[in-house]
Amino acid sequence: MAEQYEAFLSLWVDGEPIDDLEDRLRRVEVVERSRDASSFRILLSMAPSDTDASWPLLDDGRFQLMRRWTIAFGVGPYKSGEPDALSVVLDGYITSVEPYFGPDRVPDSTLEIAGLDASCLMHFESRVREWYDKSDAQIVREIYESYGFDCDISDTAPTRARDRSSMLQRSTDAEFVRMLARRNGCECFVEARDATVAKGSHPGRAIVAHFHRPRLDAKAQPALSLSPRAYPSLMSMRASWQSHRPTSIVGHHLDPHSRKIQTATQDAPKLRKLGSQGRVDLLVPRLRGLERGATLRPLGLQHERVPHDQAELENFVFAAHLDNDWFVEATGKVQGLRYETILRPRRLVDIEAAGEQLDGPWYVRSAAHVWERNKATDSYEVDVELCRNALGAGSGKAASA
């Protein structure tokens, strides 16, 4: 039988802990994403004051637009009173306030606040700006640092010279950074450190802004299991894999300076292979065994973007291949009270008791944490989106480029 844990929730406003909302909190949801901004929703009872029938939460400055909220979840032994694991899952700002006045006023009146992580600061102003003599990674670093964030950024090539090909921004900084991430096959997200929550209306370098490819060589989080049947940590899981996606990407480009055709091909993953059989391992032998199958090739052409040079063409081809290389996708529901830590996205997690084809490491693409007030034990579940680039347990070694 799996050990039963207790859920813990911690909240801060402008870095100051909140300890007076326990009777009003009903539900807290945080969705952490790897390709877009993370978000949160908090539902509170908005019962009026007993003395003058006023609505105190509406006048509480902590629930105003663009107030900074920090949210942490934790788990610990049942009735221990202290979490063994506590993770700050979001540090961001209120972007929506929605009061509801129910017909009975009490207890059906509620206040729902919603918001985004600190990257929402990058989404207020549309800019027209020319970038030159910088690589995409250098551009992203300059943008992130202008908002006061710390950075975790991997280098990219090429560096565009102004006399050959500059980069023109016509969007918000958030949209521009995401576009650069897609071109390079990178993830871009901001994540709060688990250290002490910084005080003030801006989190500063307590926020780490990321721009890099998925990190599949890092240590996996503790395993999720579909067994034992009565008390699994992974309560449900739905997986799927499909045939009709390209196993090879080819890009062609006519260089405007040399007048020569540039070509790049990507037919094997540069990232670690998370299993033994990828799409190409299954499809190519099957197609060769079909009548007329020897002439069939699961091929995709990179034609959506115009590259600057050979290095950038190779980036585009890699990015297109990576999108298609996530061979197996899955969704699941984690019982957080049976899992020893806080499951986080942008990391690996091992799956157990799903069979030989699906056991092994998976990449967590997103995690939706849902904490809900309960009369007995507060509930805590996590809805996850998972992906991997192969079936089977595999060797766990990095694939060749």
Helices and strands as residue ranges (DSSP letters): E 5-13, E 16-17, E 25-33, E 39-45, H 56-59, G 61-63, E 68-77, E 85-100, E 110-117, G 118-123, E 126-131, H 136-146, E 150-153, E 167-172, H 173-184, E 187-192, G 204-206, E 207-212, E 221-225, E 234-241, E 248-254, E 261-266, H 279-288, G 293-295, E 299-302, H 310-325, E 328-335, G 336-338, E 348-352, E 360-372, E 379-388
